[in-house]
Structure formats: C-alpha cells, structure tokens
Amino acid sequence: MEAHGLNFDTANRHWSAEREAVNFFARHDGIELEFIATRDALLAVGKHTASLNAESALLTFDNYEDVFLEAAARVWQSAGDSKPVYFINDSDVAFNV
C-alpha cells in the first residue's frame, strides 16, 4: 500500500513482546523504514484496557491499519525523512479515534 510517498509492506508486521508494540515497514526511495506502533497507540485506537498481547495487538493493527499508516506518514514527514525508525504514540493517533 502506498501513502504519501511511502510504500508500506503491511503483511510484514510483527508483535514485539519486548517493546509491547507492533513493528511494520515501509520503503522510500529504496530505503527501508521501520515504524513502531507503541502500546499506548494500540490501546488508544483499539480501546483496550491495560491488557494487550500479540493476538489483540495484531488484530488492532489490522482493524485500524489506515489509522496507523496515516499516522506513520505524518510522523515520517514531520521528522524530515531523517531516521530509519519512527515511533507512533497515542498522540499520533488521537484525532483518528
């Protein structure tokens, strides 16, 4: 899926138990970028309580994929395409919830 010049590979997303986050990837001008949807962002969008695991996190990401991709594009653009890893926090998805 493409959004704002980023080509997202949403099939290549995974749960990071260490970070309690969903990692997903995009490419821009041949460079791979990593996006990390934090626990707080997943909880805010999915309206979960404090409980979050791999299954519920990936389901939330899949159900609200458009919200996370738009947030990823905004975070990437605001950083000026300067880093290989970008974090998506609850404040990045708040107005889409």
BAFI-3210 file (N, C-alpha, C; in Angstrom, 3 decimals, decimal comma, padded with zeros to 6 digits):
// residues 97
n [1|2|3|4|5|6|7|8|9|10|11|12|13|14|15|16|17|18|19|20|21|22|23|24|25|26|27|28|29|30|31|32|33|34|35|36|37|38|39|40|41|42|43|44|45|46|47|48|49|50|51|52|53|54|55|56|57|58|59|60|61|62|63|64|65|66|67|68|69|70|71|72|73|74|75|76|77|78|79|80|81|82|83|84|85|86|87|88|89|90|91|92|93|94|95|96|97]
n.u [000,841|000,511|001,232|001,527|004,068|005,352|005,892|004,146|004,601|002,456|001,902|004,125|004,373|004,873|004,583|006,233|007,306|009,060|008,996|006,309|004,737|003,694|005,564|006,125|006,745|008,091|008,997|011,028|012,265|013,897|014,920|014,599|012,270|011,432|008,544|007,065|004,346|003,332|002,556|000,776|-000,428|-001,710|-003,492|-005,041|-006,290|-007,529|-009,147|-008,712|-008,339|-005,822|-004,736|-002,894|-001,804|000,038|-001,857|-004,162|-002,987|-002,016|-004,437|-005,755|-004,038|-004,463|-007,233|-007,362|-005,643|-005,491|-005,524|-003,099|-001,261|-001,660|-000,887|001,779|002,791|002,495|004,190|006,648|006,919|006,999|009,384|011,179|012,250|014,536|015,412|015,883|014,024|010,811|008,539|005,175|002,952|000,341|-000,611|-000,250|-002,251|-004,536|-006,512|-007,800|-009,295]
n.v [-001,172|002,232|005,426|008,830|008,888|006,771|003,310|000,882|-002,210|-003,988|-006,607|-007,585|-007,366|-007,361|-008,497|-007,115|-008,369|-007,458|-004,647|-004,281|-003,654|-003,067|-003,713|-002,410|-001,985|000,176|001,464|003,953|005,605|003,357|002,801|001,087|001,646|001,575|001,322|001,798|000,973|001,986|000,588|002,288|003,654|001,550|000,728|003,046|003,297|000,799|000,776|-000,769|-002,216|-002,262|-004,643|-006,315|-008,271|-010,364|-011,358|-009,653|-007,176|-007,354|-007,800|-005,399|-003,637|-004,557|-004,065|-001,312|-000,371|001,692|004,000|003,751|003,786|006,330|007,854|007,031|008,115|010,859|011,138|010,421|012,415|014,735|014,390|014,833|012,887|011,675|009,540|005,984|004,603|004,998|006,111|005,572|007,104|007,397|010,016|010,525|009,169|010,048|011,914|010,437|008,569]
n.w [000,000|-000,769|000,539|000,754|-000,507|000,656|000,560|001,928|003,584|004,771|005,281|006,383|009,338|012,843|016,244|018,964|021,805|023,700|023,469|023,598|021,297|017,878|015,093|011,879|008,333|005,747|002,519|001,061|-001,629|-002,081|000,417|003,443|006,005|009,422|011,388|014,528|016,255|019,221|022,473|023,868|021,724|020,396|022,405|022,648|020,121|019,780|021,932|024,196|027,465|029,991|029,209|026,777|024,121|021,798|019,929|020,264|019,765|017,090|015,787|016,364|014,986|012,352|012,057|012,267|010,374|008,402|009,996|011,395|009,258|008,147|010,365|010,505|008,121|008,686|010,952|009,833|007,821|009,411|010,703|008,759|007,054|008,198|009,758|010,439|011,974|013,333|015,805|016,682|018,646|021,189|020,966|018,287|017,006|018,153|017,186|015,296|016,506]
ca.u [000,000|001,298|000,644|002,435|005,413|005,857|005,310|004,032|004,507|001,695|001,918|005,337|004,257|005,003|004,479|007,470|006,969|009,974|008,510|004,846|004,427|003,652|006,530|005,795|007,809|007,790|010,174|011,012|013,480|014,716|015,404|013,584|011,989|010,669|007,593|006,701|003,102|003,562|001,480|-000,207|-001,169|-002,587|-004,562|-005,919|-007,075|-008,341|-009,975|-008,491|-007,894|-004,368|-004,325|-002,530|-000,904|000,336|-003,081|-005,002|-002,244|-002,021|-005,818|-005,986|-003,313|-005,161|-008,546|-007,178|-004,450|-005,494|-005,164|-001,663|-000,492|-001,728|-000,032|003,166|003,151|002,644|005,393|007,787|007,040|007,384|010,792|012,015|012,897|015,910|015,747|015,430|012,982|009,855|007,580|003,820|002,433|-001,094|-000,916|-000,224|-003,493|-005,632|-007,604|-008,452|-010,009]
ca.v [000,000|003,457|006,622|009,969|008,565|005,589|002,030|000,072|-003,663|-004,288|-008,048|-007,801|-006,682|-008,341|-008,083|-007,108|-008,561|-006,621|-003,261|-004,294|-002,802|-003,702|-003,152|-002,595|-001,443|000,877|001,823|005,256|005,728|002,166|002,674|000,520|002,381|000,797|002,066|001,063|001,418|001,709|000,025|003,341|003,909|000,394|000,783|004,178|003,013|-000,395|000,987|-001,886|-001,881|-002,407|-005,940|-006,329|-009,373|-010,429|-011,533|-008,453|-006,070|-007,514|-007,609|-003,952|-003,050|-004,920|-003,407|000,139|-000,199|003,011|004,982|003,629|004,193|007,798|008,353|006,776|009,109|012,156|011,090|010,410|013,733|015,745|014,168|015,235|011,737|011,702|008,414|004,683|004,056|006,014|005,637|006,111|007,127|007,649|011,365|010,499|008,560|010,533|012,571|009,451|007,593]
ca.w [000,000|-000,844|001,139|000,930|-000,964|001,351|000,147|003,135|003,494|005,982|005,540|007,172|010,623|013,912|017,639|019,734|023,218|024,481|023,433|023,610|020,159|016,563|014,153|010,469|007,499|004,500|001,722|000,399|-002,448|-001,917|001,791|004,340|007,228|010,397|012,200|015,728|016,882|020,635|023,292|024,128|020,484|020,174|023,399|022,336|018,918|019,987|023,112|025,114|028,811|030,102|028,680|025,363|023,797|020,365|019,142|020,284|019,153|015,631|015,350|016,408|013,862|011,114|012,006|012,161|009,547|007,769|011,024|011,666|008,079|008,090|011,447|010,105|007,106|009,367|011,793|008,914|007,192|010,397|011,061|007,638|006,408|008,698|010,628|009,933|012,849|013,772|016,798|016,618|020,004|021,285|020,478|016,819|016,516|018,996|016,469|014,430|017,338]
c.u [000,888|000,530|001,739|003,882|006,061|005,145|005,323|003,921|003,785|001,598|003,113|005,251|004,330|004,922|005,855|007,096|007,825|009,469|007,010|004,337|004,328|004,633|006,033|006,744|007,270|009,106|009,939|012,340|014,443|015,252|014,281|013,492|011,170|009,782|007,174|005,455|003,183|002,321|000,384|-001,044|-002,151|-003,759|-005,548|-006,836|-008,022|-009,280|-009,915|-008,252|-006,388|-003,852|-004,061|-001,553|-000,716|-000,933|-003,925|-004,303|-002,267|-003,426|-006,172|-005,290|-004,049|-006,487|-008,445|-005,939|-004,387|-005,097|-003,656|-000,813|-000,513|-000,838|001,442|003,632|003,364|003,925|006,643|008,002|007,501|008,840|011,732|012,798|014,342|016,329|015,309|014,279|012,127|008,856|006,243|003,228|000,939|-001,467|-000,935|-001,504|-004,723|-006,792|-008,314|-009,304|-011,433]
c.v [001,237|004,611|007,659|009,648|007,387|004,361|001,102|-001,403|-004,135|-005,779|-008,415|-006,958|-007,739|-007,684|-008,160|-007,203|-007,664|-005,181|-003,157|-003,360|-003,647|-002,964|-003,417|-001,752|-000,740|001,121|003,206|005,408|004,564|001,933|002,125|001,342|001,485|001,735|001,187|001,707|001,006|001,136|001,060|003,654|002,778|000,400|001,896|003,869|001,846|-000,305|-000,208|-001,345|-002,107|-003,718|-005,863|-007,479|-009,405|-010,503|-010,262|-007,263|-006,161|-007,342|-006,122|-003,269|-003,321|-004,176|-001,901|000,481|001,195|004,107|004,948|004,065|005,708|008,417|008,169|007,812|010,480|012,204|011,160|011,793|014,787|015,595|014,542|014,100|011,582|010,488|007,098|004,086|005,204|005,390|006,348|005,967|007,429|009,036|011,434|009,926|009,134|011,125|011,645|008,459|008,038]
c.w [000,000|-000,229|001,313|000,553|-000,264|000,816|001,349|002,797|004,754|006,262|006,417|008,439|011,699|015,279|018,283|021,211|024,109|024,578|023,671|022,517|018,893|015,661|012,738|009,639|006,262|003,781|001,121|-000,323|-002,212|-000,516|002,665|005,615|008,142|011,203|013,363|016,322|018,348|021,313|023,517|022,898|020,203|021,147|023,081|021,163|019,144|021,166|024,067|026,517|028,843|029,513|027,180|025,151|022,287|019,534|019,103|019,623|017,633|015,064|015,336|015,241|012,550|010,972|011,801|011,334|008,927|008,753|011,274|010,474|007,913|009,166|011,096|009,092|007,748|010,196|010,923|008,290|008,188|010,834|009,923|007,013|006,880|009,518|009,990|010,744|013,380|014,733|016,619|018,015|020,007|020,775|018,951|016,228|017,199|018,209|015,496|015,208|017,553]
res [m|e|a|h|g|l|n|f|d|t|a|n|r|h|w|s|a|e|r|e|a|v|n|f|f|a|r|h|d|g|i|e|l|e|f|i|a|t|r|d|a|l|l|a|v|g|k|h|t|a|s|l|n|a|e|s|a|l|l|t|f|d|n|y|e|d|v|f|l|e|a|a|a|r|v|w|q|s|a|g|d|s|k|p|v|y|f|i|n|d|s|d|v|a|f|n|v]
***
